[in-house]
Amino acid sequence: MEPVRGAVLLVEDETAVRAASGRMLEKLGFEVVEAANGKEALEVFQAHRDRIAFILLDVNMPEMDGLEAFKRLQEEGIDVPAIVTTGYDEYDLKRRHVRLGFASYLAKPFSMDALRTAIDRALAP
């Protein structure tokens, strides 16, 4: 396990996927703060905003999807890198992720190496 590198807000509605992703993030040295949907993510982010190094954000979720949650954070002037994830074949999302302000894109299911690469890209100066 790596030394703690900061906190990550993990936003994923599927409990099993959230748990597996959380374990990978912890192995990569991150403290994990979780939210089950976009609406909850906004609340959790506000409670932990000074500690969040980046956000790992699912696209399709109930209550509020990841794209809307990220848009609302941007409207509030929040400038934290976000990595978008999706299990759907959204070919243009991968092309648009930079334009939308996402630091990186991950197709689900993703490997530890793919997650590490996306994080390195998101946190690069």
Backbone as XML, in Angstrom:
<?xml version="1.0"?>
<chain id="A" units="angstrom">
  <residue number="1" name="MET">
    <atom name="N" x="0.823" y="-1.175" z="0.000"/>
    <atom name="CA" x="0.000" y="0.000" z="0.000"/>
    <atom name="C" x="0.879" y="1.255" z="0.000"/>
  </residue>
  <residue number="2" name="GLU">
    <atom name="N" x="0.469" y="2.235" z="-0.766"/>
    <atom name="CA" x="1.213" y="3.491" z="-0.866"/>
    <atom name="C" x="0.847" y="4.418" z="0.286"/>
  </residue>
  <residue number="3" name="PRO">
    <atom name="N" x="1.705" y="5.410" z="0.598"/>
    <atom name="CA" x="1.349" y="6.383" z="1.633"/>
    <atom name="C" x="0.132" y="7.199" z="1.188"/>
  </residue>
  <residue number="4" name="VAL">
    <atom name="N" x="-0.615" y="7.719" z="2.143"/>
    <atom name="CA" x="-1.834" y="8.474" z="1.829"/>
    <atom name="C" x="-1.490" y="9.702" z="1.000"/>
  </residue>
  <residue number="5" name="ARG">
    <atom name="N" x="-2.186" y="9.834" z="-0.140"/>
    <atom name="CA" x="-1.938" y="10.910" z="-1.095"/>
    <atom name="C" x="-3.056" y="11.946" z="-1.094"/>
  </residue>
  <residue number="6" name="GLY">
    <atom name="N" x="-3.977" y="11.861" z="-0.157"/>
    <atom name="CA" x="-5.111" y="12.773" z="-0.115"/>
    <atom name="C" x="-6.402" y="12.001" z="-0.200"/>
  </residue>
  <residue number="7" name="ALA">
    <atom name="N" x="-7.491" y="12.732" z="-0.215"/>
    <atom name="CA" x="-8.814" y="12.106" z="-0.267"/>
    <atom name="C" x="-9.381" y="12.202" z="-1.681"/>
  </residue>
  <residue number="8" name="VAL">
    <atom name="N" x="-10.182" y="11.206" z="-2.017"/>
    <atom name="CA" x="-10.881" y="11.198" z="-3.289"/>
    <atom name="C" x="-12.367" y="11.038" z="-3.004"/>
  </residue>
  <residue number="9" name="LEU">
    <atom name="N" x="-13.184" y="11.785" z="-3.718"/>
    <atom name="CA" x="-14.629" y="11.617" z="-3.638"/>
    <atom name="C" x="-15.021" y="10.603" z="-4.702"/>
  </residue>
  <residue number="10" name="LEU">
    <atom name="N" x="-15.459" y="9.437" z="-4.269"/>
    <atom name="CA" x="-15.879" y="8.356" z="-5.151"/>
    <atom name="C" x="-17.394" y="8.395" z="-5.249"/>
  </residue>
  <residue number="11" name="VAL">
    <atom name="N" x="-17.907" y="8.653" z="-6.452"/>
    <atom name="CA" x="-19.348" y="8.786" z="-6.668"/>
    <atom name="C" x="-19.792" y="7.668" z="-7.608"/>
  </residue>
  <residue number="12" name="GLU">
    <atom name="N" x="-20.522" y="6.703" z="-7.040"/>
    <atom name="CA" x="-20.944" y="5.509" z="-7.778"/>
    <atom name="C" x="-22.200" y="4.969" z="-7.126"/>
  </residue>
  <residue number="13" name="ASP">
    <atom name="N" x="-23.245" y="4.709" z="-7.933"/>
    <atom name="CA" x="-24.506" y="4.238" z="-7.370"/>
    <atom name="C" x="-24.525" y="2.737" z="-7.099"/>
  </residue>
  <residue number="14" name="GLU">
    <atom name="N" x="-23.723" y="1.954" z="-7.782"/>
    <atom name="CA" x="-23.714" y="0.508" z="-7.580"/>
    <atom name="C" x="-22.782" y="0.166" z="-6.417"/>
  </residue>
  <residue number="15" name="THR">
    <atom name="N" x="-23.361" y="-0.417" z="-5.373"/>
    <atom name="CA" x="-22.634" y="-0.699" z="-4.145"/>
    <atom name="C" x="-21.383" y="-1.549" z="-4.397"/>
  </residue>
  <residue number="16" name="ALA">
    <atom name="N" x="-21.501" y="-2.616" z="-5.168"/>
    <atom name="CA" x="-20.367" y="-3.509" z="-5.410"/>
    <atom name="C" x="-19.251" y="-2.796" z="-6.183"/>
  </residue>
  <residue number="17" name="VAL">
    <atom name="N" x="-19.629" y="-1.996" z="-7.163"/>
    <atom name="CA" x="-18.635" y="-1.250" z="-7.948"/>
    <atom name="C" x="-17.968" y="-0.191" z="-7.075"/>
  </residue>
  <residue number="18" name="ARG">
    <atom name="N" x="-18.759" y="0.470" z="-6.238"/>
    <atom name="CA" x="-18.212" y="1.478" z="-5.327"/>
    <atom name="C" x="-17.214" y="0.834" z="-4.360"/>
  </residue>
  <residue number="19" name="ALA">
    <atom name="N" x="-17.549" y="-0.339" z="-3.832"/>
    <atom name="CA" x="-16.660" y="-1.033" z="-2.895"/>
    <atom name="C" x="-15.357" y="-1.453" z="-3.582"/>
  </residue>
  <residue number="20" name="ALA">
    <atom name="N" x="-15.459" y="-2.028" z="-4.779"/>
    <atom name="CA" x="-14.257" y="-2.469" z="-5.505"/>
    <atom name="C" x="-13.378" y="-1.276" z="-5.889"/>
  </residue>
  <residue number="21" name="SER">
    <atom name="N" x="-14.010" y="-0.212" z="-6.366"/>
    <atom name="CA" x="-13.254" y="0.989" z="-6.745"/>
    <atom name="C" x="-12.595" y="1.607" z="-5.520"/>
  </residue>
  <residue number="22" name="GLY">
    <atom name="N" x="-13.305" y="1.614" z="-4.408"/>
    <atom name="CA" x="-12.769" y="2.158" z="-3.170"/>
    <atom name="C" x="-11.535" y="1.399" z="-2.709"/>
  </residue>
  <residue number="23" name="ARG">
    <atom name="N" x="-11.580" y="0.070" z="-2.806"/>
    <atom name="CA" x="-10.405" y="-0.739" z="-2.432"/>
    <atom name="C" x="-9.208" y="-0.422" z="-3.318"/>
  </residue>
  <residue number="24" name="MET">
    <atom name="N" x="-9.448" y="-0.270" z="-4.610"/>
    <atom name="CA" x="-8.342" y="0.070" z="-5.525"/>
    <atom name="C" x="-7.755" y="1.431" z="-5.170"/>
  </residue>
  <residue number="25" name="LEU">
    <atom name="N" x="-8.617" y="2.397" z="-4.913"/>
    <atom name="CA" x="-8.145" y="3.744" z="-4.561"/>
    <atom name="C" x="-7.336" y="3.722" z="-3.265"/>
  </residue>
  <residue number="26" name="GLU">
    <atom name="N" x="-7.775" y="2.949" z="-2.295"/>
    <atom name="CA" x="-7.031" y="2.834" z="-1.039"/>
    <atom name="C" x="-5.665" y="2.205" z="-1.268"/>
  </residue>
  <residue number="27" name="LYS">
    <atom name="N" x="-5.594" y="1.173" z="-2.118"/>
    <atom name="CA" x="-4.309" y="0.545" z="-2.441"/>
    <atom name="C" x="-3.372" y="1.528" z="-3.133"/>
  </residue>
  <residue number="28" name="LEU">
    <atom name="N" x="-3.954" y="2.502" z="-3.848"/>
    <atom name="CA" x="-3.145" y="3.513" z="-4.529"/>
    <atom name="C" x="-2.783" y="4.672" z="-3.590"/>
  </residue>
  <residue number="29" name="GLY">
    <atom name="N" x="-3.211" y="4.572" z="-2.336"/>
    <atom name="CA" x="-2.799" y="5.548" z="-1.342"/>
    <atom name="C" x="-3.771" y="6.680" z="-1.076"/>
  </residue>
  <residue number="30" name="PHE">
    <atom name="N" x="-5.038" y="6.498" z="-1.418"/>
    <atom name="CA" x="-6.016" y="7.561" z="-1.213"/>
    <atom name="C" x="-7.005" y="7.203" z="-0.112"/>
  </residue>
  <residue number="31" name="GLU">
    <atom name="N" x="-7.396" y="8.212" z="0.648"/>
    <atom name="CA" x="-8.505" y="8.088" z="1.573"/>
    <atom name="C" x="-9.761" y="8.250" z="0.716"/>
  </residue>
  <residue number="32" name="VAL">
    <atom name="N" x="-10.750" y="7.403" z="0.919"/>
    <atom name="CA" x="-11.943" y="7.418" z="0.072"/>
    <atom name="C" x="-13.146" y="7.969" z="0.847"/>
  </residue>
  <residue number="33" name="VAL">
    <atom name="N" x="-13.782" y="8.979" z="0.250"/>
    <atom name="CA" x="-15.036" y="9.540" z="0.744"/>
    <atom name="C" x="-16.076" y="9.179" z="-0.317"/>
  </residue>
  <residue number="34" name="GLU">
    <atom name="N" x="-17.188" y="8.576" z="0.093"/>
    <atom name="CA" x="-18.137" y="8.023" z="-0.871"/>
    <atom name="C" x="-19.448" y="8.784" z="-0.956"/>
  </residue>
  <residue number="35" name="ALA">
    <atom name="N" x="-20.052" y="8.706" z="-2.147"/>
    <atom name="CA" x="-21.403" y="9.200" z="-2.389"/>
    <atom name="C" x="-22.070" y="8.240" z="-3.371"/>
  </residue>
  <residue number="36" name="ALA">
    <atom name="N" x="-23.383" y="8.041" z="-3.202"/>
    <atom name="CA" x="-24.104" y="7.073" z="-4.023"/>
    <atom name="C" x="-24.795" y="7.678" z="-5.236"/>
  </residue>
  <residue number="37" name="ASN">
    <atom name="N" x="-24.802" y="9.012" z="-5.349"/>
    <atom name="CA" x="-25.407" y="9.661" z="-6.514"/>
    <atom name="C" x="-24.908" y="11.100" z="-6.577"/>
  </residue>
  <residue number="38" name="GLY">
    <atom name="N" x="-25.259" y="11.789" z="-7.638"/>
    <atom name="CA" x="-24.777" y="13.152" z="-7.835"/>
    <atom name="C" x="-25.247" y="14.133" z="-6.775"/>
  </residue>
  <residue number="39" name="LYS">
    <atom name="N" x="-26.495" y="13.994" z="-6.342"/>
    <atom name="CA" x="-27.028" y="14.892" z="-5.316"/>
    <atom name="C" x="-26.247" y="14.724" z="-4.012"/>
  </residue>
  <residue number="40" name="GLU">
    <atom name="N" x="-26.031" y="13.488" z="-3.619"/>
    <atom name="CA" x="-25.252" y="13.207" z="-2.406"/>
    <atom name="C" x="-23.810" y="13.687" z="-2.571"/>
  </residue>
  <residue number="41" name="ALA">
    <atom name="N" x="-23.270" y="13.563" z="-3.772"/>
    <atom name="CA" x="-21.893" y="13.992" z="-4.035"/>
    <atom name="C" x="-21.701" y="15.475" z="-3.753"/>
  </residue>
  <residue number="42" name="LEU">
    <atom name="N" x="-22.688" y="16.289" z="-4.113"/>
    <atom name="CA" x="-22.588" y="17.729" z="-3.859"/>
    <atom name="C" x="-22.513" y="18.007" z="-2.357"/>
  </residue>
  <residue number="43" name="GLU">
    <atom name="N" x="-23.331" y="17.302" z="-1.591"/>
    <atom name="CA" x="-23.330" y="17.480" z="-0.137"/>
    <atom name="C" x="-22.029" y="16.988" z="0.485"/>
  </residue>
  <residue number="44" name="VAL">
    <atom name="N" x="-21.587" y="15.810" z="0.078"/>
    <atom name="CA" x="-20.355" y="15.231" z="0.628"/>
    <atom name="C" x="-19.155" y="16.090" z="0.242"/>
  </residue>
  <residue number="45" name="PHE">
    <atom name="N" x="-19.144" y="16.590" z="-0.989"/>
    <atom name="CA" x="-18.026" y="17.437" z="-1.403"/>
    <atom name="C" x="-17.936" y="18.667" z="-0.509"/>
  </residue>
  <residue number="46" name="GLN">
    <atom name="N" x="-19.057" y="19.307" z="-0.242"/>
    <atom name="CA" x="-19.046" y="20.509" z="0.586"/>
    <atom name="C" x="-18.513" y="20.214" z="1.985"/>
  </residue>
  <residue number="47" name="ALA">
    <atom name="N" x="-18.827" y="19.043" z="2.513"/>
    <atom name="CA" x="-18.370" y="18.671" z="3.854"/>
    <atom name="C" x="-16.873" y="18.366" z="3.909"/>
  </residue>
  <residue number="48" name="HIS">
    <atom name="N" x="-16.299" y="17.984" z="2.770"/>
    <atom name="CA" x="-14.891" y="17.547" z="2.739"/>
    <atom name="C" x="-14.053" y="18.319" z="1.722"/>
  </residue>
  <residue number="49" name="ARG">
    <atom name="N" x="-14.521" y="19.433" z="1.259"/>
    <atom name="CA" x="-13.915" y="20.140" z="0.121"/>
    <atom name="C" x="-12.437" y="20.454" z="0.308"/>
  </residue>
  <residue number="50" name="ASP">
    <atom name="N" x="-11.976" y="20.719" z="1.513"/>
    <atom name="CA" x="-10.573" y="21.065" z="1.734"/>
    <atom name="C" x="-9.639" y="19.868" z="1.620"/>
  </residue>
  <residue number="51" name="ARG">
    <atom name="N" x="-10.197" y="18.653" z="1.642"/>
    <atom name="CA" x="-9.368" y="17.443" z="1.592"/>
    <atom name="C" x="-9.406" y="16.716" z="0.256"/>
  </residue>
  <residue number="52" name="ILE">
    <atom name="N" x="-10.355" y="17.041" z="-0.598"/>
    <atom name="CA" x="-10.565" y="16.288" z="-1.842"/>
    <atom name="C" x="-9.499" y="16.640" z="-2.873"/>
  </residue>
  <residue number="53" name="ALA">
    <atom name="N" x="-8.712" y="15.635" z="-3.274"/>
    <atom name="CA" x="-7.683" y="15.820" z="-4.303"/>
    <atom name="C" x="-8.281" y="15.698" z="-5.703"/>
  </residue>
  <residue number="54" name="PHE">
    <atom name="N" x="-9.270" y="14.790" z="-5.850"/>
    <atom name="CA" x="-9.960" y="14.627" z="-7.134"/>
    <atom name="C" x="-11.250" y="13.861" z="-6.906"/>
  </residue>
  <residue number="55" name="ILE">
    <atom name="N" x="-12.073" y="13.806" z="-7.955"/>
    <atom name="CA" x="-13.356" y="13.114" z="-7.910"/>
    <atom name="C" x="-13.346" y="12.003" z="-8.949"/>
  </residue>
  <residue number="56" name="LEU">
    <atom name="N" x="-13.791" y="10.815" z="-8.559"/>
    <atom name="CA" x="-14.010" y="9.706" z="-9.487"/>
    <atom name="C" x="-15.523" y="9.559" z="-9.582"/>
  </residue>
  <residue number="57" name="LEU">
    <atom name="N" x="-16.083" y="9.836" z="-10.763"/>
    <atom name="CA" x="-17.507" y="10.114" z="-10.908"/>
    <atom name="C" x="-18.152" y="9.273" z="-12.001"/>
  </residue>
  <residue number="58" name="ASP">
    <atom name="N" x="-19.136" y="8.467" z="-11.613"/>
    <atom name="CA" x="-19.913" y="7.690" z="-12.572"/>
    <atom name="C" x="-20.830" y="8.632" z="-13.347"/>
  </residue>
  <residue number="59" name="VAL">
    <atom name="N" x="-21.135" y="8.280" z="-14.583"/>
    <atom name="CA" x="-22.006" y="9.122" z="-15.405"/>
    <atom name="C" x="-23.475" y="8.878" z="-15.086"/>
  </residue>
  <residue number="60" name="ASN">
    <atom name="N" x="-23.918" y="7.632" z="-15.201"/>
    <atom name="CA" x="-25.341" y="7.322" z="-15.070"/>
    <atom name="C" x="-25.681" y="6.897" z="-13.646"/>
  </residue>
  <residue number="61" name="MET">
    <atom name="N" x="-26.471" y="7.747" z="-12.964"/>
    <atom name="CA" x="-26.891" y="7.469" z="-11.592"/>
    <atom name="C" x="-28.285" y="8.038" z="-11.369"/>
  </residue>
  <residue number="62" name="PRO">
    <atom name="N" x="-29.003" y="7.482" z="-10.387"/>
    <atom name="CA" x="-30.321" y="8.043" z="-10.059"/>
    <atom name="C" x="-30.172" y="9.369" z="-9.311"/>
  </residue>
  <residue number="63" name="GLU">
    <atom name="N" x="-31.273" y="10.064" z="-9.165"/>
    <atom name="CA" x="-31.365" y="11.351" z="-8.463"/>
    <atom name="C" x="-30.699" y="12.481" z="-9.229"/>
  </residue>
  <residue number="64" name="MET">
    <atom name="N" x="-29.403" y="12.362" z="-9.517"/>
    <atom name="CA" x="-28.672" y="13.355" z="-10.311"/>
    <atom name="C" x="-27.480" y="12.631" z="-10.928"/>
  </residue>
  <residue number="65" name="ASP">
    <atom name="N" x="-27.344" y="12.706" z="-12.248"/>
    <atom name="CA" x="-26.228" y="11.997" z="-12.878"/>
    <atom name="C" x="-24.908" y="12.734" z="-12.647"/>
  </residue>
  <residue number="66" name="GLY">
    <atom name="N" x="-23.827" y="12.052" z="-12.986"/>
    <atom name="CA" x="-22.505" y="12.605" z="-12.751"/>
    <atom name="C" x="-22.210" y="13.857" z="-13.550"/>
  </residue>
  <residue number="67" name="LEU">
    <atom name="N" x="-22.709" y="13.937" z="-14.763"/>
    <atom name="CA" x="-22.461" y="15.118" z="-15.587"/>
    <atom name="C" x="-23.103" y="16.355" z="-14.971"/>
  </residue>
  <residue number="68" name="GLU">
    <atom name="N" x="-24.326" y="16.202" z="-14.474"/>
    <atom name="CA" x="-25.027" y="17.333" z="-13.840"/>
    <atom name="C" x="-24.333" y="17.731" z="-12.533"/>
  </residue>
  <residue number="69" name="ALA">
    <atom name="N" x="-23.925" y="16.749" z="-11.743"/>
    <atom name="CA" x="-23.236" y="17.059" z="-10.483"/>
    <atom name="C" x="-21.938" y="17.818" z="-10.752"/>
  </residue>
  <residue number="70" name="PHE">
    <atom name="N" x="-21.173" y="17.371" z="-11.733"/>
    <atom name="CA" x="-19.916" y="18.040" z="-12.052"/>
    <atom name="C" x="-20.169" y="19.463" z="-12.576"/>
  </residue>
  <residue number="71" name="LYS">
    <atom name="N" x="-21.196" y="19.599" z="-13.391"/>
    <atom name="CA" x="-21.561" y="20.923" z="-13.910"/>
    <atom name="C" x="-21.905" y="21.873" z="-12.758"/>
  </residue>
  <residue number="72" name="ARG">
    <atom name="N" x="-22.634" y="21.381" z="-11.772"/>
    <atom name="CA" x="-22.999" y="22.230" z="-10.627"/>
    <atom name="C" x="-21.774" y="22.620" z="-9.801"/>
  </residue>
  <residue number="73" name="LEU">
    <atom name="N" x="-20.838" y="21.700" z="-9.633"/>
    <atom name="CA" x="-19.597" y="22.044" z="-8.923"/>
    <atom name="C" x="-18.831" y="23.127" z="-9.682"/>
  </residue>
  <residue number="74" name="GLN">
    <atom name="N" x="-18.766" y="22.987" z="-10.999"/>
    <atom name="CA" x="-18.076" y="23.992" z="-11.812"/>
    <atom name="C" x="-18.760" y="25.355" z="-11.689"/>
  </residue>
  <residue number="75" name="GLU">
    <atom name="N" x="-20.097" y="25.366" z="-11.680"/>
    <atom name="CA" x="-20.840" y="26.621" z="-11.543"/>
    <atom name="C" x="-20.556" y="27.306" z="-10.212"/>
  </residue>
  <residue number="76" name="GLU">
    <atom name="N" x="-20.207" y="26.518" z="-9.200"/>
    <atom name="CA" x="-19.866" y="27.073" z="-7.889"/>
    <atom name="C" x="-18.399" y="27.491" z="-7.817"/>
  </residue>
  <residue number="77" name="GLY">
    <atom name="N" x="-17.680" y="27.335" z="-8.925"/>
    <atom name="CA" x="-16.281" y="27.735" z="-8.957"/>
    <atom name="C" x="-15.332" y="26.687" z="-8.402"/>
  </residue>
  <residue number="78" name="ILE">
    <atom name="N" x="-15.810" y="25.474" z="-8.224"/>
    <atom name="CA" x="-14.970" y="24.389" z="-7.714"/>
    <atom name="C" x="-14.047" y="23.924" z="-8.834"/>
  </residue>
  <residue number="79" name="ASP">
    <atom name="N" x="-12.768" y="23.904" z="-8.556"/>
    <atom name="CA" x="-11.780" y="23.512" z="-9.561"/>
    <atom name="C" x="-10.972" y="22.312" z="-9.057"/>
  </residue>
  <residue number="80" name="VAL">
    <atom name="N" x="-11.641" y="21.156" z="-8.985"/>
    <atom name="CA" x="-11.006" y="19.917" z="-8.561"/>
    <atom name="C" x="-11.054" y="18.971" z="-9.750"/>
  </residue>
  <residue number="81" name="PRO">
    <atom name="N" x="-9.935" y="18.293" z="-10.062"/>
    <atom name="CA" x="-9.946" y="17.370" z="-11.188"/>
    <atom name="C" x="-10.987" y="16.262" z="-10.996"/>
  </residue>
  <residue number="82" name="ALA">
    <atom name="N" x="-11.625" y="15.876" z="-12.081"/>
    <atom name="CA" x="-12.614" y="14.798" z="-12.030"/>
    <atom name="C" x="-12.334" y="13.798" z="-13.137"/>
  </residue>
  <residue number="83" name="ILE">
    <atom name="N" x="-12.444" y="12.526" z="-12.774"/>
    <atom name="CA" x="-12.318" y="11.429" z="-13.726"/>
    <atom name="C" x="-13.717" y="10.853" z="-13.891"/>
  </residue>
  <residue number="84" name="VAL">
    <atom name="N" x="-14.207" y="10.813" z="-15.111"/>
    <atom name="CA" x="-15.542" y="10.298" z="-15.383"/>
    <atom name="C" x="-15.439" y="8.813" z="-15.732"/>
  </residue>
  <residue number="85" name="THR">
    <atom name="N" x="-16.398" y="8.012" z="-15.207"/>
    <atom name="CA" x="-16.447" y="6.587" z="-15.515"/>
    <atom name="C" x="-17.816" y="6.238" z="-16.068"/>
  </residue>
  <residue number="86" name="THR">
    <atom name="N" x="-17.851" y="5.243" z="-16.924"/>
    <atom name="CA" x="-19.126" y="4.758" z="-17.431"/>
    <atom name="C" x="-18.988" y="3.318" z="-17.895"/>
  </residue>
  <residue number="87" name="GLY">
    <atom name="N" x="-20.056" y="2.570" z="-17.714"/>
    <atom name="CA" x="-20.112" y="1.200" z="-18.203"/>
    <atom name="C" x="-20.830" y="1.113" z="-19.533"/>
  </residue>
  <residue number="88" name="TYR">
    <atom name="N" x="-21.338" y="2.238" z="-19.996"/>
    <atom name="CA" x="-22.074" y="2.278" z="-21.258"/>
    <atom name="C" x="-21.143" y="2.627" z="-22.402"/>
  </residue>
  <residue number="89" name="ASP">
    <atom name="N" x="-21.557" y="2.256" z="-23.591"/>
    <atom name="CA" x="-20.769" y="2.563" z="-24.778"/>
    <atom name="C" x="-21.104" y="3.982" z="-25.231"/>
  </residue>
  <residue number="90" name="GLU">
    <atom name="N" x="-20.520" y="4.944" z="-24.551"/>
    <atom name="CA" x="-20.752" y="6.346" z="-24.883"/>
    <atom name="C" x="-19.508" y="6.867" z="-25.589"/>
  </residue>
  <residue number="91" name="TYR">
    <atom name="N" x="-19.368" y="6.472" z="-26.871"/>
    <atom name="CA" x="-18.140" y="6.748" z="-27.608"/>
    <atom name="C" x="-17.801" y="8.233" z="-27.635"/>
  </residue>
  <residue number="92" name="ASP">
    <atom name="N" x="-18.788" y="9.084" z="-27.728"/>
    <atom name="CA" x="-18.453" y="10.504" z="-27.822"/>
    <atom name="C" x="-18.104" y="11.099" z="-26.458"/>
  </residue>
  <residue number="93" name="LEU">
    <atom name="N" x="-18.490" y="10.432" z="-25.357"/>
    <atom name="CA" x="-18.108" y="10.930" z="-24.038"/>
    <atom name="C" x="-16.593" y="10.925" z="-23.897"/>
  </residue>
  <residue number="94" name="LYS">
    <atom name="N" x="-15.958" y="9.881" z="-24.395"/>
    <atom name="CA" x="-14.495" y="9.820" z="-24.325"/>
    <atom name="C" x="-13.879" y="10.981" z="-25.103"/>
  </residue>
  <residue number="95" name="ARG">
    <atom name="N" x="-14.421" y="11.300" z="-26.259"/>
    <atom name="CA" x="-13.903" y="12.416" z="-27.060"/>
    <atom name="C" x="-14.211" y="13.756" z="-26.415"/>
  </residue>
  <residue number="96" name="ARG">
    <atom name="N" x="-15.354" y="13.851" z="-25.729"/>
    <atom name="CA" x="-15.782" y="15.127" z="-25.165"/>
    <atom name="C" x="-15.275" y="15.390" z="-23.759"/>
  </residue>
  <residue number="97" name="HIS">
    <atom name="N" x="-14.659" y="14.404" z="-23.092"/>
    <atom name="CA" x="-14.361" y="14.566" z="-21.670"/>
    <atom name="C" x="-13.479" y="15.767" z="-21.376"/>
  </residue>
  <residue number="98" name="VAL">
    <atom name="N" x="-12.559" y="16.082" z="-22.259"/>
    <atom name="CA" x="-11.706" y="17.254" z="-22.022"/>
    <atom name="C" x="-12.525" y="18.535" z="-22.174"/>
  </residue>
  <residue number="99" name="ARG">
    <atom name="N" x="-13.352" y="18.596" z="-23.209"/>
    <atom name="CA" x="-14.196" y="19.776" z="-23.432"/>
    <atom name="C" x="-15.170" y="19.991" z="-22.279"/>
  </residue>
  <residue number="100" name="LEU">
    <atom name="N" x="-15.647" y="18.915" z="-21.686"/>
    <atom name="CA" x="-16.571" y="19.021" z="-20.568"/>
    <atom name="C" x="-15.853" y="19.382" z="-19.274"/>
  </residue>
  <residue number="101" name="GLY">
    <atom name="N" x="-14.544" y="19.342" z="-19.284"/>
    <atom name="CA" x="-13.780" y="19.709" z="-18.098"/>
    <atom name="C" x="-13.280" y="18.539" z="-17.279"/>
  </residue>
  <residue number="102" name="PHE">
    <atom name="N" x="-13.529" y="17.319" z="-17.732"/>
    <atom name="CA" x="-13.020" y="16.162" z="-17.013"/>
    <atom name="C" x="-11.540" y="15.986" z="-17.287"/>
  </residue>
  <residue number="103" name="ALA">
    <atom name="N" x="-10.811" y="15.599" z="-16.255"/>
    <atom name="CA" x="-9.372" y="15.405" z="-16.396"/>
    <atom name="C" x="-9.054" y="14.109" z="-17.123"/>
  </residue>
  <residue number="104" name="SER">
    <atom name="N" x="-9.949" y="13.128" z="-17.037"/>
    <atom name="CA" x="-9.705" y="11.843" z="-17.668"/>
    <atom name="C" x="-11.013" y="11.066" z="-17.768"/>
  </residue>
  <residue number="105" name="TYR">
    <atom name="N" x="-10.956" y="9.939" z="-18.464"/>
    <atom name="CA" x="-12.113" y="9.088" z="-18.730"/>
    <atom name="C" x="-11.719" y="7.645" z="-18.484"/>
  </residue>
  <residue number="106" name="LEU">
    <atom name="N" x="-12.586" y="6.869" z="-17.846"/>
    <atom name="CA" x="-12.361" y="5.438" z="-17.631"/>
    <atom name="C" x="-13.605" y="4.660" z="-18.039"/>
  </residue>
  <residue number="107" name="ALA">
    <atom name="N" x="-13.419" y="3.646" z="-18.890"/>
    <atom name="CA" x="-14.517" y="2.750" z="-19.237"/>
    <atom name="C" x="-14.570" y="1.648" z="-18.182"/>
  </residue>
  <residue number="108" name="LYS">
    <atom name="N" x="-15.775" y="1.331" z="-17.716"/>
    <atom name="CA" x="-15.940" y="0.247" z="-16.744"/>
    <atom name="C" x="-16.148" y="-1.060" z="-17.482"/>
  </residue>
  <residue number="109" name="PRO">
    <atom name="N" x="-15.650" y="-2.146" z="-16.966"/>
    <atom name="CA" x="-14.813" y="-2.254" z="-15.776"/>
    <atom name="C" x="-13.390" y="-1.797" z="-16.096"/>
  </residue>
  <residue number="110" name="PHE">
    <atom name="N" x="-12.714" y="-1.200" z="-15.112"/>
    <atom name="CA" x="-11.357" y="-0.732" z="-15.330"/>
    <atom name="C" x="-10.397" y="-1.466" z="-14.402"/>
  </residue>
  <residue number="111" name="SER">
    <atom name="N" x="-9.163" y="-1.538" z="-14.839"/>
    <atom name="CA" x="-8.119" y="-2.221" z="-14.076"/>
    <atom name="C" x="-7.423" y="-1.231" z="-13.143"/>
  </residue>
  <residue number="112" name="MET">
    <atom name="N" x="-6.642" y="-1.766" z="-12.244"/>
    <atom name="CA" x="-5.850" y="-0.934" z="-11.345"/>
    <atom name="C" x="-4.883" y="-0.070" z="-12.152"/>
  </residue>
  <residue number="113" name="ASP">
    <atom name="N" x="-4.270" y="-0.646" z="-13.182"/>
    <atom name="CA" x="-3.330" y="0.126" z="-14.012"/>
    <atom name="C" x="-4.033" y="1.259" z="-14.743"/>
  </residue>
  <residue number="114" name="ALA">
    <atom name="N" x="-5.227" y="0.993" z="-15.273"/>
    <atom name="CA" x="-5.981" y="2.047" z="-15.966"/>
    <atom name="C" x="-6.374" y="3.147" z="-14.989"/>
  </residue>
  <residue number="115" name="LEU">
    <atom name="N" x="-6.764" y="2.766" z="-13.781"/>
    <atom name="CA" x="-7.125" y="3.752" z="-12.761"/>
    <atom name="C" x="-5.908" y="4.592" z="-12.388"/>
  </residue>
  <residue number="116" name="ARG">
    <atom name="N" x="-4.771" y="3.939" z="-12.179"/>
    <atom name="CA" x="-3.534" y="4.656" z="-11.841"/>
    <atom name="C" x="-3.162" y="5.661" z="-12.934"/>
  </residue>
  <residue number="117" name="THR">
    <atom name="N" x="-3.269" y="5.250" z="-14.184"/>
    <atom name="CA" x="-2.955" y="6.135" z="-15.314"/>
    <atom name="C" x="-3.899" y="7.333" z="-15.346"/>
  </residue>
  <residue number="118" name="ALA">
    <atom name="N" x="-5.185" y="7.082" z="-15.149"/>
    <atom name="CA" x="-6.171" y="8.178" z="-15.149"/>
    <atom name="C" x="-5.905" y="9.157" z="-14.006"/>
  </residue>
  <residue number="119" name="ILE">
    <atom name="N" x="-5.558" y="8.633" z="-12.840"/>
    <atom name="CA" x="-5.262" y="9.499" z="-11.691"/>
    <atom name="C" x="-4.014" y="10.318" z="-11.961"/>
  </residue>
  <residue number="120" name="ASP">
    <atom name="N" x="-2.976" y="9.678" z="-12.465"/>
    <atom name="CA" x="-1.735" y="10.411" z="-12.772"/>
    <atom name="C" x="-2.013" y="11.536" z="-13.765"/>
  </residue>
  <residue number="121" name="ARG">
    <atom name="N" x="-2.846" y="11.266" z="-14.764"/>
    <atom name="CA" x="-3.205" y="12.286" z="-15.756"/>
    <atom name="C" x="-3.998" y="13.410" z="-15.094"/>
  </residue>
  <residue number="122" name="ALA">
    <atom name="N" x="-4.925" y="13.049" z="-14.219"/>
    <atom name="CA" x="-5.769" y="14.049" z="-13.562"/>
    <atom name="C" x="-4.991" y="14.930" z="-12.613"/>
  </residue>
  <residue number="123" name="LEU">
    <atom name="N" x="-3.975" y="14.373" z="-11.957"/>
    <atom name="CA" x="-3.231" y="15.137" z="-10.962"/>
    <atom name="C" x="-1.934" y="15.748" z="-11.495"/>
  </residue>
  <residue number="124" name="ALA">
    <atom name="N" x="-1.669" y="15.537" z="-12.776"/>
    <atom name="CA" x="-0.452" y="16.103" z="-13.370"/>
    <atom name="C" x="-0.523" y="17.641" z="-13.339"/>
  </residue>
  <residue number="125" name="PRO">
    <atom name="N" x="0.616" y="18.277" z="-13.058"/>
    <atom name="CA" x="0.623" y="19.751" z="-13.002"/>
    <atom name="C" x="0.341" y="20.383" z="-14.351"/>
  </residue>
</chain>
